[in-house]
Amino acid sequence: MARIPYSRFLLASFPKEKVGWWYIFFKPDMIREIELGRVHFGIRPRPAIRLTYEDKGERREVYLSFDDEFQRQMVLEDLLLDAQKEEVL
């Protein structure tokens, strides 16, 4: 789940149709790859996760960015824990 607020920076802004709450739904068994890195957007690089998952035979990627390393680590641990639970079932 992510929120894109309306904002303006100099002459640029997000298109109105992109502003709001966005959701992606997937189950742990759909995850194919998790890669840590940084997203370069704005004035500083942000800790990030690139998550590759498969939905109805189609591979998709989503980039999750975080304010700090601690937040990224918390989400990573949650993703890995869910993946382990799925393997046991």
N, CA, C and O atoms as a CHARMM CRD file, in Angstrom:
* protein
*
  356
    1    1 MET  N      0.84300  -1.15300   0.00000 PROA 1      0.00000
    2    1 MET  CA     0.00000   0.00000   0.00000 PROA 1      0.00000
    3    1 MET  C      0.89900   1.22900   0.00000 PROA 1      0.00000
    4    1 MET  O      1.87100   1.28900   0.75300 PROA 1      0.00000
    5    2 ALA  N      0.59000   2.17400  -0.81000 PROA 2      0.00000
    6    2 ALA  CA     1.38000   3.40900  -0.88400 PROA 2      0.00000
    7    2 ALA  C      0.44800   4.58700  -1.12000 PROA 2      0.00000
    8    2 ALA  O     -0.61600   4.45500  -1.72600 PROA 2      0.00000
    9    3 ARG  N      0.87500   5.73100  -0.63100 PROA 3      0.00000
   10    3 ARG  CA     0.10100   6.95300  -0.82900 PROA 3      0.00000
   11    3 ARG  C      0.95000   7.94900  -1.61000 PROA 3      0.00000
   12    3 ARG  O      2.08800   8.23600  -1.24000 PROA 3      0.00000
   13    4 ILE  N      0.39200   8.46200  -2.67600 PROA 4      0.00000
   14    4 ILE  CA     1.04700   9.51400  -3.44700 PROA 4      0.00000
   15    4 ILE  C      0.28600  10.80500  -3.18300 PROA 4      0.00000
   16    4 ILE  O     -0.83100  10.98500  -3.66900 PROA 4      0.00000
   17    5 PRO  N      0.89400  11.70800  -2.40900 PROA 5      0.00000
   18    5 PRO  CA     0.20200  12.96900  -2.11200 PROA 5      0.00000
   19    5 PRO  C      0.33300  13.94100  -3.27900 PROA 5      0.00000
   20    5 PRO  O      1.25400  13.84400  -4.08900 PROA 5      0.00000
   21    6 TYR  N     -0.59200  14.86600  -3.34600 PROA 6      0.00000
   22    6 TYR  CA    -0.46300  15.92400  -4.34300 PROA 6      0.00000
   23    6 TYR  C      0.63800  16.86400  -3.88100 PROA 6      0.00000
   24    6 TYR  O      0.63800  17.31000  -2.73400 PROA 6      0.00000
   25    7 SER  N      1.56300  17.16200  -4.76200 PROA 7      0.00000
   26    7 SER  CA     2.62100  18.11400  -4.42600 PROA 7      0.00000
   27    7 SER  C      3.13600  18.75500  -5.69900 PROA 7      0.00000
   28    7 SER  O      2.96400  18.22900  -6.79900 PROA 7      0.00000
   29    8 ARG  N      3.75900  19.87900  -5.52700 PROA 8      0.00000
   30    8 ARG  CA     4.37200  20.59200  -6.64700 PROA 8      0.00000
   31    8 ARG  C      5.80500  20.89200  -6.26500 PROA 8      0.00000
   32    8 ARG  O      6.09700  21.26900  -5.13000 PROA 8      0.00000
   33    9 PHE  N      6.68600  20.72300  -7.22100 PROA 9      0.00000
   34    9 PHE  CA     8.08500  21.09600  -7.03400 PROA 9      0.00000
   35    9 PHE  C      8.50300  21.85500  -8.27600 PROA 9      0.00000
   36    9 PHE  O      8.56200  21.29200  -9.36900 PROA 9      0.00000
   37   10 LEU  N      8.78700  23.11900  -8.10900 PROA 10     0.00000
   38   10 LEU  CA     9.07800  24.00700  -9.23700 PROA 10     0.00000
   39   10 LEU  C      7.90400  23.94300 -10.20300 PROA 10     0.00000
   40   10 LEU  O      6.79500  24.33900  -9.84500 PROA 10     0.00000
   41   11 LEU  N      8.12100  23.45700 -11.41200 PROA 11     0.00000
   42   11 LEU  CA     7.03300  23.39000 -12.39200 PROA 11     0.00000
   43   11 LEU  C      6.44100  21.99400 -12.52900 PROA 11     0.00000
   44   11 LEU  O      5.51500  21.78900 -13.31400 PROA 11     0.00000
   45   12 ALA  N      6.96600  21.03100 -11.77400 PROA 12     0.00000
   46   12 ALA  CA     6.52900  19.64800 -11.92100 PROA 12     0.00000
   47   12 ALA  C      5.53000  19.26400 -10.83000 PROA 12     0.00000
   48   12 ALA  O      5.57500  19.78600  -9.71600 PROA 12     0.00000
   49   13 SER  N      4.63500  18.35000 -11.16900 PROA 13     0.00000
   50   13 SER  CA     3.71000  17.78600 -10.18900 PROA 13     0.00000
   51   13 SER  C      3.24600  16.42900 -10.71100 PROA 13     0.00000
   52   13 SER  O      3.38400  16.13000 -11.89700 PROA 13     0.00000
   53   14 PHE  N      2.69000  15.60500  -9.80800 PROA 14     0.00000
   54   14 PHE  CA     2.13300  14.32400 -10.23100 PROA 14     0.00000
   55   14 PHE  C      0.82600  14.57700 -10.96400 PROA 14     0.00000
   56   14 PHE  O      0.07800  15.47800 -10.58500 PROA 14     0.00000
   57   15 PRO  N      0.53000  13.80400 -12.00700 PROA 15     0.00000
   58   15 PRO  CA    -0.78600  13.91600 -12.65100 PROA 15     0.00000
   59   15 PRO  C     -1.88300  13.58600 -11.63700 PROA 15     0.00000
   60   15 PRO  O     -1.69100  12.71300 -10.79100 PROA 15     0.00000
   61   16 LYS  N     -3.01400  14.26200 -11.70700 PROA 16     0.00000
   62   16 LYS  CA    -4.08500  14.07000 -10.73100 PROA 16     0.00000
   63   16 LYS  C     -4.54700  12.62000 -10.64700 PROA 16     0.00000
   64   16 LYS  O     -4.92200  12.16100  -9.56800 PROA 16     0.00000
   65   17 GLU  N     -4.52700  11.88600 -11.76300 PROA 17     0.00000
   66   17 GLU  CA    -4.98800  10.49200 -11.74200 PROA 17     0.00000
   67   17 GLU  C     -4.02100   9.56300 -11.01300 PROA 17     0.00000
   68   17 GLU  O     -4.38600   8.43200 -10.69400 PROA 17     0.00000
   69   18 LYS  N     -2.79200  10.01900 -10.74200 PROA 18     0.00000
   70   18 LYS  CA    -1.80500   9.20900 -10.01200 PROA 18     0.00000
   71   18 LYS  C     -1.82100   9.49400  -8.51100 PROA 18     0.00000
   72   18 LYS  O     -1.24900   8.72500  -7.73800 PROA 18     0.00000
   73   19 VAL  N     -2.46100  10.57500  -8.08600 PROA 19     0.00000
   74   19 VAL  CA    -2.50400  10.96000  -6.68000 PROA 19     0.00000
   75   19 VAL  C     -3.52300  10.08600  -5.95200 PROA 19     0.00000
   76   19 VAL  O     -4.61100   9.82100  -6.46400 PROA 19     0.00000
   77   20 GLY  N     -3.15300   9.64100  -4.74600 PROA 20     0.00000
   78   20 GLY  CA    -4.08000   8.85400  -3.93200 PROA 20     0.00000
   79   20 GLY  C     -3.40800   7.61000  -3.38100 PROA 20     0.00000
   80   20 GLY  O     -2.18200   7.51900  -3.33800 PROA 20     0.00000
   81   21 TRP  N     -4.22600   6.64900  -2.95800 PROA 21     0.00000
   82   21 TRP  CA    -3.73300   5.39500  -2.39900 PROA 21     0.00000
   83   21 TRP  C     -3.65000   4.34000  -3.49000 PROA 21     0.00000
   84   21 TRP  O     -4.56000   4.20400  -4.30700 PROA 21     0.00000
   85   22 TRP  N     -2.53900   3.58700  -3.49700 PROA 22     0.00000
   86   22 TRP  CA    -2.30500   2.51800  -4.47000 PROA 22     0.00000
   87   22 TRP  C     -2.03000   1.22200  -3.71100 PROA 22     0.00000
   88   22 TRP  O     -1.36500   1.22600  -2.67500 PROA 22     0.00000
   89   23 TYR  N     -2.54500   0.12400  -4.23500 PROA 23     0.00000
   90   23 TYR  CA    -2.42800  -1.16600  -3.57600 PROA 23     0.00000
   91   23 TYR  C     -1.91600  -2.22100  -4.54700 PROA 23     0.00000
   92   23 TYR  O     -2.21700  -2.18500  -5.74100 PROA 23     0.00000
   93   24 ILE  N     -1.14000  -3.15700  -4.01800 PROA 24     0.00000
   94   24 ILE  CA    -0.73800  -4.34700  -4.77300 PROA 24     0.00000
   95   24 ILE  C     -0.99100  -5.53500  -3.85700 PROA 24     0.00000
   96   24 ILE  O     -0.54200  -5.54600  -2.71100 PROA 24     0.00000
   97   25 PHE  N     -1.70200  -6.52400  -4.35200 PROA 25     0.00000
   98   25 PHE  CA    -2.00600  -7.71000  -3.56800 PROA 25     0.00000
   99   25 PHE  C     -1.27000  -8.90300  -4.15400 PROA 25     0.00000
  100   25 PHE  O     -1.33300  -9.15900  -5.35600 PROA 25     0.00000
  101   26 PHE  N     -0.56800  -9.63300  -3.28200 PROA 26     0.00000
  102   26 PHE  CA     0.08300 -10.85900  -3.69100 PROA 26     0.00000
  103   26 PHE  C      0.22600 -11.76200  -2.47300 PROA 26     0.00000
  104   26 PHE  O      0.21200 -11.29800  -1.33300 PROA 26     0.00000
  105   27 LYS  N      0.36300 -13.06200  -2.73400 PROA 27     0.00000
  106   27 LYS  CA     0.57300 -14.04200  -1.66900 PROA 27     0.00000
  107   27 LYS  C      2.04600 -14.42600  -1.64500 PROA 27     0.00000
  108   27 LYS  O      2.73700 -14.29100  -2.65500 PROA 27     0.00000
  109   28 PRO  N      2.53100 -14.90400  -0.50200 PROA 28     0.00000
  110   28 PRO  CA     3.95700 -15.26600  -0.40600 PROA 28     0.00000
  111   28 PRO  C      4.42200 -16.24100  -1.48600 PROA 28     0.00000
  112   28 PRO  O      5.55200 -16.13800  -1.96200 PROA 28     0.00000
  113   29 ASP  N      3.56600 -17.18500  -1.87700 PROA 29     0.00000
  114   29 ASP  CA     3.99700 -18.15600  -2.89000 PROA 29     0.00000
  115   29 ASP  C      4.11900 -17.54200  -4.28800 PROA 29     0.00000
  116   29 ASP  O      4.60700 -18.20200  -5.20500 PROA 29     0.00000
  117   30 MET  N      3.68700 -16.30000  -4.46100 PROA 30     0.00000
  118   30 MET  CA     3.81500 -15.61500  -5.74600 PROA 30     0.00000
  119   30 MET  C      5.17300 -14.93300  -5.89400 PROA 30     0.00000
  120   30 MET  O      5.56100 -14.56900  -7.00400 PROA 30     0.00000
  121   31 ILE  N      5.89900 -14.75400  -4.78800 PROA 31     0.00000
  122   31 ILE  CA     7.18200 -14.04600  -4.82000 PROA 31     0.00000
  123   31 ILE  C      8.23500 -14.91000  -5.50100 PROA 31     0.00000
  124   31 ILE  O      8.39200 -16.08700  -5.17400 PROA 31     0.00000
  125   32 ARG  N      8.94400 -14.32600  -6.43800 PROA 32     0.00000
  126   32 ARG  CA    10.00200 -15.03500  -7.16900 PROA 32     0.00000
  127   32 ARG  C     11.39600 -14.51100  -6.82700 PROA 32     0.00000
  128   32 ARG  O     12.37100 -15.26000  -6.89000 PROA 32     0.00000
  129   33 GLU  N     11.49500 -13.23000  -6.46500 PROA 33     0.00000
  130   33 GLU  CA    12.80700 -12.65000  -6.18600 PROA 33     0.00000
  131   33 GLU  C     12.64600 -11.40600  -5.31100 PROA 33     0.00000
  132   33 GLU  O     11.70300 -10.63100  -5.46700 PROA 33     0.00000
  133   34 ILE  N     13.59600 -11.24000  -4.38400 PROA 34     0.00000
  134   34 ILE  CA    13.66000 -10.04100  -3.55000 PROA 34     0.00000
  135   34 ILE  C     15.07300  -9.49900  -3.65700 PROA 34     0.00000
  136   34 ILE  O     16.03600 -10.20900  -3.36800 PROA 34     0.00000
  137   35 GLU  N     15.20300  -8.25700  -4.06600 PROA 35     0.00000
  138   35 GLU  CA    16.52300  -7.64100  -4.21600 PROA 35     0.00000
  139   35 GLU  C     16.55600  -6.30900  -3.46600 PROA 35     0.00000
  140   35 GLU  O     15.66400  -5.47300  -3.60800 PROA 35     0.00000
  141   36 LEU  N     17.60400  -6.13900  -2.67000 PROA 36     0.00000
  142   36 LEU  CA    17.78900  -4.88500  -1.93500 PROA 36     0.00000
  143   36 LEU  C     18.60300  -3.91400  -2.76800 PROA 36     0.00000
  144   36 LEU  O     19.47300  -4.32100  -3.53700 PROA 36     0.00000
  145   37 GLY  N     18.32100  -2.64100  -2.61500 PROA 37     0.00000
  146   37 GLY  CA    19.07400  -1.61500  -3.33600 PROA 37     0.00000
  147   37 GLY  C     18.63500  -0.23600  -2.89900 PROA 37     0.00000
  148   37 GLY  O     18.15500  -0.04200  -1.78200 PROA 37     0.00000
  149   38 ARG  N     18.80500   0.71200  -3.78900 PROA 38     0.00000
  150   38 ARG  CA    18.41400   2.09500  -3.52300 PROA 38     0.00000
  151   38 ARG  C     17.65000   2.63100  -4.73600 PROA 38     0.00000
  152   38 ARG  O     17.94000   2.28300  -5.88100 PROA 38     0.00000
  153   39 VAL  N     16.67200   3.48200  -4.45100 PROA 39     0.00000
  154   39 VAL  CA    15.93500   4.17200  -5.49700 PROA 39     0.00000
  155   39 VAL  C     16.44300   5.60900  -5.50700 PROA 39     0.00000
  156   39 VAL  O     16.49400   6.26800  -4.46900 PROA 39     0.00000
  157   40 HSD  N     16.81700   6.08100  -6.68400 PROA 40     0.00000
  158   40 HSD  CA    17.29100   7.45500  -6.83800 PROA 40     0.00000
  159   40 HSD  C     16.15000   8.29200  -7.40400 PROA 40     0.00000
  160   40 HSD  O     15.91800   8.31700  -8.61200 PROA 40     0.00000
  161   41 PHE  N     15.44500   8.97400  -6.51000 PROA 41     0.00000
  162   41 PHE  CA    14.30800   9.80700  -6.88300 PROA 41     0.00000
  163   41 PHE  C     14.23400  10.90700  -5.84400 PROA 41     0.00000
  164   41 PHE  O     14.17400  10.62300  -4.64800 PROA 41     0.00000
  165   42 GLY  N     14.23700  12.12800  -6.26800 PROA 42     0.00000
  166   42 GLY  CA    14.23600  13.22600  -5.30700 PROA 42     0.00000
  167   42 GLY  C     15.65100  13.68700  -5.00600 PROA 42     0.00000
  168   42 GLY  O     16.55500  13.54000  -5.82800 PROA 42     0.00000
  169   43 ILE  N     15.82900  14.25000  -3.80600 PROA 43     0.00000
  170   43 ILE  CA    17.12600  14.85600  -3.49100 PROA 43     0.00000
  171   43 ILE  C     18.13300  13.87400  -2.91400 PROA 43     0.00000
  172   43 ILE  O     19.32300  14.18400  -2.85700 PROA 43     0.00000
  173   44 ARG  N     17.68200  12.68500  -2.48000 PROA 44     0.00000
  174   44 ARG  CA    18.63100  11.71800  -1.93400 PROA 44     0.00000
  175   44 ARG  C     18.18100  10.29900  -2.26100 PROA 44     0.00000
  176   44 ARG  O     16.98500  10.04400  -2.40100 PROA 44     0.00000
  177   45 PRO  N     19.13800   9.37200  -2.38400 PROA 45     0.00000
  178   45 PRO  CA    18.76900   7.97000  -2.60300 PROA 45     0.00000
  179   45 PRO  C     18.02000   7.41800  -1.38300 PROA 45     0.00000
  180   45 PRO  O     18.27900   7.81700  -0.24800 PROA 45     0.00000
  181   46 ARG  N     17.09200   6.49700  -1.63700 PROA 46     0.00000
  182   46 ARG  CA    16.30100   5.89800  -0.56000 PROA 46     0.00000
  183   46 ARG  C     16.51200   4.38900  -0.54700 PROA 46     0.00000
  184   46 ARG  O     16.60900   3.77400  -1.60900 PROA 46     0.00000
  185   47 PRO  N     16.58700   3.77600   0.64900 PROA 47     0.00000
  186   47 PRO  CA    16.65000   2.31700   0.71900 PROA 47     0.00000
  187   47 PRO  C     15.41800   1.73200   0.02100 PROA 47     0.00000
  188   47 PRO  O     14.31900   2.27700   0.12200 PROA 47     0.00000
  189   48 ALA  N     15.61900   0.61900  -0.68700 PROA 48     0.00000
  190   48 ALA  CA    14.51100   0.07200  -1.47700 PROA 48     0.00000
  191   48 ALA  C     14.58200  -1.45000  -1.56000 PROA 48     0.00000
  192   48 ALA  O     15.61000  -2.06900  -1.28400 PROA 48     0.00000
  193   49 ILE  N     13.46300  -2.01800  -1.94600 PROA 49     0.00000
  194   49 ILE  CA    13.34300  -3.44300  -2.25600 PROA 49     0.00000
  195   49 ILE  C     12.69400  -3.54900  -3.62000 PROA 49     0.00000
  196   49 ILE  O     11.66400  -2.93000  -3.88700 PROA 49     0.00000
  197   50 ARG  N     13.32500  -4.36100  -4.49800 PROA 50     0.00000
  198   50 ARG  CA    12.66200  -4.71400  -5.76400 PROA 50     0.00000
  199   50 ARG  C     12.08600  -6.10600  -5.56600 PROA 50     0.00000
  200   50 ARG  O     12.81500  -7.06600  -5.31800 PROA 50     0.00000
  201   51 LEU  N     10.78800  -6.19900  -5.67700 PROA 51     0.00000
  202   51 LEU  CA    10.08600  -7.45300  -5.45700 PROA 51     0.00000
  203   51 LEU  C      9.54500  -7.93600  -6.79600 PROA 51     0.00000
  204   51 LEU  O      8.76600  -7.24200  -7.44900 PROA 51     0.00000
  205   52 THR  N      9.96200  -9.12500  -7.19500 PROA 52     0.00000
  206   52 THR  CA     9.44400  -9.73500  -8.41800 PROA 52     0.00000
  207   52 THR  C      8.46900 -10.82600  -8.00700 PROA 52     0.00000
  208   52 THR  O      8.80400 -11.70200  -7.20900 PROA 52     0.00000
  209   53 TYR  N      7.26700 -10.76900  -8.55200 PROA 53     0.00000
  210   53 TYR  CA     6.27000 -11.78300  -8.23600 PROA 53     0.00000
  211   53 TYR  C      5.58000 -12.21800  -9.52600 PROA 53     0.00000
  212   53 TYR  O      5.65200 -11.54200 -10.55300 PROA 53     0.00000
  213   54 GLU  N      4.90800 -13.36700  -9.44200 PROA 54     0.00000
  214   54 GLU  CA     4.22200 -13.90600 -10.61400 PROA 54     0.00000
  215   54 GLU  C      2.72500 -13.93800 -10.34000 PROA 54     0.00000
  216   54 GLU  O      2.27400 -14.49100  -9.33800 PROA 54     0.00000
  217   55 ASP  N      1.97200 -13.34200 -11.23800 PROA 55     0.00000
  218   55 ASP  CA     0.52200 -13.28200 -11.10800 PROA 55     0.00000
  219   55 ASP  C     -0.10600 -13.81100 -12.38600 PROA 55     0.00000
  220   55 ASP  O      0.03100 -13.20700 -13.45000 PROA 55     0.00000
  221   56 LYS  N     -0.78600 -14.92600 -12.28000 PROA 56     0.00000
  222   56 LYS  CA    -1.45600 -15.56000 -13.42300 PROA 56     0.00000
  223   56 LYS  C     -0.49300 -15.78400 -14.58400 PROA 56     0.00000
  224   56 LYS  O     -0.82200 -15.51500 -15.74000 PROA 56     0.00000
  225   57 GLY  N      0.70100 -16.28000 -14.26100 PROA 57     0.00000
  226   57 GLY  CA     1.69900 -16.59700 -15.26900 PROA 57     0.00000
  227   57 GLY  C      2.50300 -15.41500 -15.77900 PROA 57     0.00000
  228   57 GLY  O      3.39300 -15.59100 -16.61100 PROA 57     0.00000
  229   58 GLU  N      2.21200 -14.22600 -15.30400 PROA 58     0.00000
  230   58 GLU  CA     2.93100 -13.02500 -15.74200 PROA 58     0.00000
  231   58 GLU  C      3.82200 -12.50700 -14.61900 PROA 58     0.00000
  232   58 GLU  O      3.36300 -12.29000 -13.49800 PROA 58     0.00000
  233   59 ARG  N      5.10900 -12.31100 -14.93600 PROA 59     0.00000
  234   59 ARG  CA     6.05100 -11.77400 -13.94400 PROA 59     0.00000
  235   59 ARG  C      5.88300 -10.25800 -13.86300 PROA 59     0.00000
  236   59 ARG  O      5.79800  -9.56600 -14.87800 PROA 59     0.00000
  237   60 ARG  N      5.83900  -9.76900 -12.64100 PROA 60     0.00000
  238   60 ARG  CA     5.68300  -8.33700 -12.39600 PROA 60     0.00000
  239   60 ARG  C      6.71200  -7.89700 -11.37700 PROA 60     0.00000
  240   60 ARG  O      7.17100  -8.69500 -10.56000 PROA 60     0.00000
  241   61 GLU  N      7.07300  -6.62700 -11.42700 PROA 61     0.00000
  242   61 GLU  CA     8.01900  -6.06200 -10.47200 PROA 61     0.00000
  243   61 GLU  C      7.38400  -4.86200  -9.79100 PROA 61     0.00000
  244   61 GLU  O      6.63700  -4.09400 -10.39700 PROA 61     0.00000
  245   62 VAL  N      7.70700  -4.72700  -8.51300 PROA 62     0.00000
  246   62 VAL  CA     7.28300  -3.55500  -7.76800 PROA 62     0.00000
  247   62 VAL  C      8.49900  -3.06800  -6.97300 PROA 62     0.00000
  248   62 VAL  O      9.27000  -3.86500  -6.43900 PROA 62     0.00000
  249   63 TYR  N      8.64800  -1.76300  -6.90900 PROA 63     0.00000
  250   63 TYR  CA     9.74400  -1.15100  -6.15400 PROA 63     0.00000
  251   63 TYR  C      9.15400  -0.49800  -4.91300 PROA 63     0.00000
  252   63 TYR  O      8.25900   0.34300  -4.99600 PROA 63     0.00000
  253   64 LEU  N      9.67500  -0.90400  -3.76600 PROA 64     0.00000
  254   64 LEU  CA     9.24200  -0.33800  -2.49600 PROA 64     0.00000
  255   64 LEU  C     10.37700   0.52100  -1.96000 PROA 64     0.00000
  256   64 LEU  O     11.50800   0.04700  -1.85200 PROA 64     0.00000
  257   65 SER  N     10.10100   1.76700  -1.62500 PROA 65     0.00000
  258   65 SER  CA    11.15500   2.62500  -1.06700 PROA 65     0.00000
  259   65 SER  C     10.79200   3.01400   0.35800 PROA 65     0.00000
  260   65 SER  O      9.61800   3.06100   0.72800 PROA 65     0.00000
  261   66 PHE  N     11.82300   3.29000   1.14900 PROA 66     0.00000
  262   66 PHE  CA    11.65100   3.51300   2.57400 PROA 66     0.00000
  263   66 PHE  C     12.42000   4.74800   3.01100 PROA 66     0.00000
  264   66 PHE  O     13.37800   5.16200   2.35700 PROA 66     0.00000
  265   67 ASP  N     11.98900   5.33200   4.12700 PROA 67     0.00000
  266   67 ASP  CA    12.67300   6.50300   4.66700 PROA 67     0.00000
  267   67 ASP  C     14.04400   6.16400   5.23000 PROA 67     0.00000
  268   67 ASP  O     14.95500   6.99100   5.20700 PROA 67     0.00000
  269   68 ASP  N     14.18900   4.92000   5.74300 PROA 68     0.00000
  270   68 ASP  CA    15.47700   4.54500   6.33900 PROA 68     0.00000
  271   68 ASP  C     15.68400   3.03200   6.25800 PROA 68     0.00000
  272   68 ASP  O     14.78100   2.28300   5.88600 PROA 68     0.00000
  273   69 GLU  N     16.89100   2.60700   6.61500 PROA 69     0.00000
  274   69 GLU  CA    17.26600   1.18800   6.55300 PROA 69     0.00000
  275   69 GLU  C     16.43000   0.34400   7.51700 PROA 69     0.00000
  276   69 GLU  O     16.09000  -0.79800   7.20600 PROA 69     0.00000
  277   70 PHE  N     16.09700   0.90100   8.68700 PROA 70     0.00000
  278   70 PHE  CA    15.31400   0.16100   9.67600 PROA 70     0.00000
  279   70 PHE  C     13.95400  -0.22900   9.10900 PROA 70     0.00000
  280   70 PHE  O     13.52900  -1.37400   9.25900 PROA 70     0.00000
  281   71 GLN  N     13.27000   0.70100   8.46300 PROA 71     0.00000
  282   71 GLN  CA    11.96200   0.40300   7.87000 PROA 71     0.00000
  283   71 GLN  C     12.09200  -0.68700   6.80300 PROA 71     0.00000
  284   71 GLN  O     11.28000  -1.61100   6.74500 PROA 71     0.00000
  285   72 ARG  N     13.12300  -0.56800   5.96000 PROA 72     0.00000
  286   72 ARG  CA    13.32300  -1.58200   4.91100 PROA 72     0.00000
  287   72 ARG  C     13.55500  -2.95100   5.53100 PROA 72     0.00000
  288   72 ARG  O     13.00500  -3.94900   5.06400 PROA 72     0.00000
  289   73 GLN  N     14.36800  -3.00200   6.58300 PROA 73     0.00000
  290   73 GLN  CA    14.67900  -4.27300   7.23000 PROA 73     0.00000
  291   73 GLN  C     13.42700  -4.90800   7.83800 PROA 73     0.00000
  292   73 GLN  O     13.25600  -6.12500   7.76700 PROA 73     0.00000
  293   74 MET  N     12.56500  -4.10500   8.42500 PROA 74     0.00000
  294   74 MET  CA    11.32300  -4.62400   9.00700 PROA 74     0.00000
  295   74 MET  C     10.43600  -5.27000   7.93600 PROA 74     0.00000
  296   74 MET  O      9.88400  -6.34900   8.15300 PROA 74     0.00000
  297   75 VAL  N     10.30300  -4.61500   6.79300 PROA 75     0.00000
  298   75 VAL  CA     9.48800  -5.16800   5.70700 PROA 75     0.00000
  299   75 VAL  C     10.15100  -6.42700   5.13500 PROA 75     0.00000
  300   75 VAL  O      9.47100  -7.41600   4.86000 PROA 75     0.00000
  301   76 LEU  N     11.46600  -6.39100   4.95800 PROA 76     0.00000
  302   76 LEU  CA    12.18400  -7.55900   4.44500 PROA 76     0.00000
  303   76 LEU  C     11.98200  -8.76000   5.35900 PROA 76     0.00000
  304   76 LEU  O     11.68500  -9.85500   4.88200 PROA 76     0.00000
  305   77 GLU  N     12.14000  -8.56900   6.66500 PROA 77     0.00000
  306   77 GLU  CA    11.95500  -9.67600   7.61200 PROA 77     0.00000
  307   77 GLU  C     10.53500 -10.22600   7.55400 PROA 77     0.00000
  308   77 GLU  O     10.33800 -11.43700   7.65500 PROA 77     0.00000
  309   78 ASP  N      9.55400  -9.36100   7.39400 PROA 78     0.00000
  310   78 ASP  CA     8.16600  -9.79800   7.28000 PROA 78     0.00000
  311   78 ASP  C      7.95300 -10.61700   6.00700 PROA 78     0.00000
  312   78 ASP  O      7.29800 -11.65900   6.03800 PROA 78     0.00000
  313   79 LEU  N      8.50300 -10.15000   4.89600 PROA 79     0.00000
  314   79 LEU  CA     8.38600 -10.89800   3.63100 PROA 79     0.00000
  315   79 LEU  C      9.04100 -12.27400   3.74300 PROA 79     0.00000
  316   79 LEU  O      8.47200 -13.27200   3.30100 PROA 79     0.00000
  317   80 LEU  N     10.22300 -12.32800   4.32900 PROA 80     0.00000
  318   80 LEU  CA    10.93700 -13.59800   4.46200 PROA 80     0.00000
  319   80 LEU  C     10.21500 -14.54300   5.42100 PROA 80     0.00000
  320   80 LEU  O     10.16600 -15.74800   5.17400 PROA 80     0.00000
  321   81 LEU  N      9.66100 -14.01900   6.50100 PROA 81     0.00000
  322   81 LEU  CA     8.91400 -14.84500   7.44500 PROA 81     0.00000
  323   81 LEU  C      7.68000 -15.44000   6.77800 PROA 81     0.00000
  324   81 LEU  O      7.40000 -16.62800   6.94400 PROA 81     0.00000
  325   82 ASP  N      6.94200 -14.63200   6.02700 PROA 82     0.00000
  326   82 ASP  CA     5.76100 -15.13800   5.31600 PROA 82     0.00000
  327   82 ASP  C      6.14800 -16.21200   4.31000 PROA 82     0.00000
  328   82 ASP  O      5.43400 -17.20300   4.15200 PROA 82     0.00000
  329   83 ALA  N      7.26700 -16.02200   3.63400 PROA 83     0.00000
  330   83 ALA  CA     7.72100 -17.01000   2.65000 PROA 83     0.00000
  331   83 ALA  C      8.05300 -18.33100   3.33800 PROA 83     0.00000
  332   83 ALA  O      7.75600 -19.39200   2.79000 PROA 83     0.00000
  333   84 GLN  N      8.65500 -18.29500   4.51500 PROA 84     0.00000
  334   84 GLN  CA     8.97600 -19.52900   5.25800 PROA 84     0.00000
  335   84 GLN  C      7.70800 -20.23400   5.71300 PROA 84     0.00000
  336   84 GLN  O      7.62200 -21.45900   5.63400 PROA 84     0.00000
  337   85 LYS  N      6.73000 -19.48700   6.18500 PROA 85     0.00000
  338   85 LYS  CA     5.46400 -20.07600   6.60600 PROA 85     0.00000
  339   85 LYS  C      4.79500 -20.77800   5.43900 PROA 85     0.00000
  340   85 LYS  O      4.23700 -21.86400   5.60000 PROA 85     0.00000
  341   86 GLU  N      4.84700 -20.16800   4.27200 PROA 86     0.00000
  342   86 GLU  CA     4.22000 -20.74600   3.07900 PROA 86     0.00000
  343   86 GLU  C      4.87900 -22.06800   2.70500 PROA 86     0.00000
  344   86 GLU  O      4.19100 -23.00300   2.29400 PROA 86     0.00000
  345   87 GLU  N      6.20000 -22.15900   2.84000 PROA 87     0.00000
  346   87 GLU  CA     6.91700 -23.39400   2.50300 PROA 87     0.00000
  347   87 GLU  C      6.51800 -24.54300   3.42200 PROA 87     0.00000
  348   87 GLU  O      6.46600 -25.69400   2.98900 PROA 87     0.00000
  349   88 VAL  N      6.23700 -24.24200   4.68100 PROA 88     0.00000
  350   88 VAL  CA     5.87700 -25.26500   5.66200 PROA 88     0.00000
  351   88 VAL  C      4.49700 -25.83700   5.36800 PROA 88     0.00000
  352   88 VAL  O      4.26600 -27.03400   5.54000 PROA 88     0.00000
  353   89 LEU  N      3.58200 -24.98300   4.92600 PROA 89     0.00000
  354   89 LEU  CA     2.22400 -25.44300   4.62700 PROA 89     0.00000
  355   89 LEU  C      2.26000 -26.27200   3.40300 PROA 89     0.00000
  356   89 LEU  O      1.22300 -26.76800   2.96300 PROA 89     0.00000
